[in-house]
């Protein structure tokens, strides 16, 4: 009975399936044949060019992005000026009390320039020259060299470089030179010419002897004592340099002796003695023109 019942159920299921499929087969529409489609020509389109942009490679993975720091504002630096330490106050020295000494100064070499009329030695020499001109000054005598060739060179140096002028002095004290009006003595300007006259003694240089003869012939003179006239600044320099070797306490009533010399660029006074005491120092009278008198 069981087998018959299962077969019966199977038959019923199969009949049901058939009844469902048949209606769909009967109603399937027939497809009509269609004509082939004619292709429609496409209208040409404008080709657009494409710009290729190459992007930078992406950052590596896990790379930390740099931190953007705020800009630093640097304020100008003002350097304070260095202050010098305060200078130490010099200690007051006690005044030294020195006893006056009448001894002569140590031997030194005194150099006086003729051009520097404001030099201390020249200033002092002008004062001494005033005293000598009035007959109240010290006793000064400077001898010429003994050798004739040295006399000649020294005379030419004084005449060419320092303005030495020869003259003849009469018994009346008037002086004649080889210039000016004939028969008239020279008018001496005391601001320029020294009144500390030197008499020419001993053997004279030949050039000086000829000048004396020319003066006599020019003024028709028969006599006259030979004298030498010096510029005032020259005598001031000679006396100022010479008396730097004499102490201040001994300048009154002092006797000074010396001798002229000549070297390149300077006229010297050597063999100096003060009140009979020999001095090893010497005086040099310098001038730019003396370079021509070697």
GIUR-V661074 format. One record per residue. N is the residue number from 1. RES is the residue in one letter. PHI is phi in whole degrees, -180 to 180 (NA if undefined). OMEGA is omega as a letter, one per 30 degrees, with the letter a starting at -180 (NA if undefined). Layout:
{{N:RES:PHI:OMEGA} {N:RES:PHI:OMEGA}}
This chain:
{{1:X:NA:a} {2:X:-64:a} {3:X:-62:l} {4:X:-65:a} {5:X:-67:a} {6:X:-67:l} {7:X:-66:a} {8:X:-64:l} {9:X:-67:a} {10:X:-65:a} {11:X:-64:l} {12:X:-63:a} {13:X:-66:a} {14:X:-67:l} {15:X:-65:a} {16:X:-65:a} {17:X:-67:a} {18:X:-63:a} {19:X:-62:l} {20:X:-80:a} {21:X:-80:a} {22:X:-60:a} {23:X:-61:a} {24:X:-67:l} {25:X:-71:a} {26:X:-72:a} {27:X:-98:l} {28:X:-74:a} {29:X:-74:l} {30:X:-83:a} {31:X:-93:l} {32:X:-79:l} {33:X:-74:a} {34:X:-108:l} {35:X:-72:a} {36:X:-68:a} {37:X:-74:l} {38:X:-85:a} {39:X:-68:l} {40:X:-86:a} {41:X:-65:a} {42:X:-80:l} {43:X:-74:a} {44:X:-66:l} {45:X:-108:l} {46:X:-67:l} {47:X:-86:l} {48:X:-92:l} {49:X:-79:a} {50:X:-108:l} {51:X:-92:a} {52:X:-94:l} {53:X:-108:l} {54:X:-92:l} {55:X:-86:l} {56:X:-64:l} {57:X:-62:a} {58:X:-66:l} {59:X:-62:l} {60:X:-60:a} {61:X:-62:l} {62:X:63:l} {63:X:-82:a} {64:X:-72:l} {65:X:-71:a} {66:X:-67:l} {67:X:-82:l} {68:X:-90:a} {69:X:-90:l} {70:X:-67:a} {71:X:-63:l} {72:X:-84:l} {73:X:-103:a} {74:X:-98:l} {75:X:-84:a} {76:X:-62:a} {77:X:-90:l} {78:X:-105:a} {79:X:-92:l} {80:X:-71:l} {81:X:-63:l} {82:X:-70:l} {83:X:-96:l} {84:X:-73:l} {85:X:-63:a} {86:X:-59:a} {87:X:-67:a} {88:X:-69:l} {89:X:-70:l} {90:X:-66:l} {91:X:-72:l} {92:X:-71:l} {93:X:-85:l} {94:X:-72:l} {95:X:-63:l} {96:X:-87:l} {97:X:-100:a} {98:X:-106:l} {99:X:-77:l} {100:X:-63:a} {101:X:-121:l} {102:X:-97:l} {103:X:-75:l} {104:X:-72:l} {105:X:-68:l} {106:X:-67:l} {107:X:-60:l} {108:X:-138:l} {109:X:-115:a} {110:X:-100:l} {111:X:-120:a} {112:X:-123:l} {113:X:-97:a} {114:X:-65:a} {115:X:-64:a} {116:X:-86:a} {117:X:-72:l} {118:X:-90:a} {119:X:-66:a} {120:X:-59:a} {121:X:-63:l} {122:X:-70:l} {123:X:-61:l} {124:X:-66:l} {125:X:-64:l} {126:X:-65:l} {127:X:-65:l} {128:X:-64:l} {129:X:-64:l} {130:X:-60:l} {131:X:-66:l} {132:X:-65:a} {133:X:-69:l} {134:X:-93:l} {135:X:81:a} {136:X:-108:a} {137:X:-88:l} {138:X:-72:l} {139:X:-91:a} {140:X:-122:l} {141:X:-143:a} {142:X:-120:a} {143:X:-86:l} {144:X:-91:l} {145:X:-60:a} {146:X:-81:a} {147:X:-72:a} {148:X:-67:a} {149:X:-68:l} {150:X:-70:l} {151:X:-62:a} {152:X:-62:a} {153:X:-65:a} {154:X:-67:l} {155:X:-62:l} {156:X:-67:l} {157:X:-66:l} {158:X:-63:a} {159:X:-71:a} {160:X:-77:a} {161:X:-103:a} {162:X:-120:l} {163:X:74:l} {164:X:-63:l} {165:X:-129:l} {166:X:-91:l} {167:X:-157:l} {168:X:-125:a} {169:X:-107:l} {170:X:-84:l} {171:X:-67:l} {172:X:-82:a} {173:X:90:l} {174:X:-82:a} {175:X:-121:l} {176:X:-115:l} {177:X:-126:a} {178:X:-83:l} {179:X:-162:a} {180:X:84:a} {181:X:-73:l} {182:X:-64:l} {183:X:79:a} {184:X:-117:l} {185:X:-72:a} {186:X:-79:l} {187:X:-88:a} {188:X:-86:l} {189:X:-92:a} {190:X:-67:l} {191:X:-77:a} {192:X:-117:a} {193:X:-109:l} {194:X:-74:l} {195:X:-91:l} {196:X:-85:a} {197:X:-81:l} {198:X:-116:l} {199:X:-84:l} {200:X:-83:a} {201:X:-123:l} {202:X:75:l} {203:X:-74:a} {204:X:-94:l} {205:X:-62:a} {206:X:-57:a} {207:X:-65:a} {208:X:-69:l} {209:X:-62:l} {210:X:-64:l} {211:X:-67:l} {212:X:-64:l} {213:X:-65:l} {214:X:-67:l} {215:X:-67:l} {216:X:-62:a} {217:X:-69:a} {218:X:-70:a} {219:X:-107:a} {220:X:56:l} {221:X:-97:l} {222:X:-106:a} {223:X:-140:a} {224:X:111:l} {225:X:-91:l} {226:X:-67:l} {227:X:-133:l} {228:X:-122:a} {229:X:-106:l} {230:X:-116:l} {231:X:-66:a} {232:X:-63:a} {233:X:-68:l} {234:X:-68:l} {235:X:-65:l} {236:X:-64:l} {237:X:-69:l} {238:X:-62:a} {239:X:-69:l} {240:X:-63:l} {241:X:-68:a} {242:X:-66:a} {243:X:-85:l} {244:X:-73:l} {245:X:-88:a} {246:X:-112:l} {247:X:-62:a} {248:X:-62:a} {249:X:-73:a} {250:X:-106:a} {251:X:-72:l} {252:X:-95:l} {253:X:69:a} {254:X:-99:l} {255:X:-109:a} {256:X:-120:l} {257:X:-127:l} {258:X:-165:l} {259:X:-142:l} {260:X:-72:l} {261:X:-144:a} {262:X:-143:l} {263:X:-140:a} {264:X:-60:l} {265:X:86:a} {266:X:-157:l} {267:X:-101:a} {268:X:-114:l} {269:X:-121:a} {270:X:-122:a} {271:X:52:a} {272:X:-84:l} {273:X:-134:l} {274:X:-123:a} {275:X:54:l} {276:X:83:a} {277:X:-98:a} {278:X:-71:l} {279:X:-116:l} {280:X:-86:l} {281:X:-76:l} {282:X:-146:a} {283:X:-114:l} {284:X:-118:l} {285:X:-104:a} {286:X:-110:l} {287:X:-156:a} {288:X:-64:a} {289:X:-78:a} {290:X:-70:l} {291:X:-64:l} {292:X:-86:a} {293:X:-111:l} {294:X:-77:NA}}
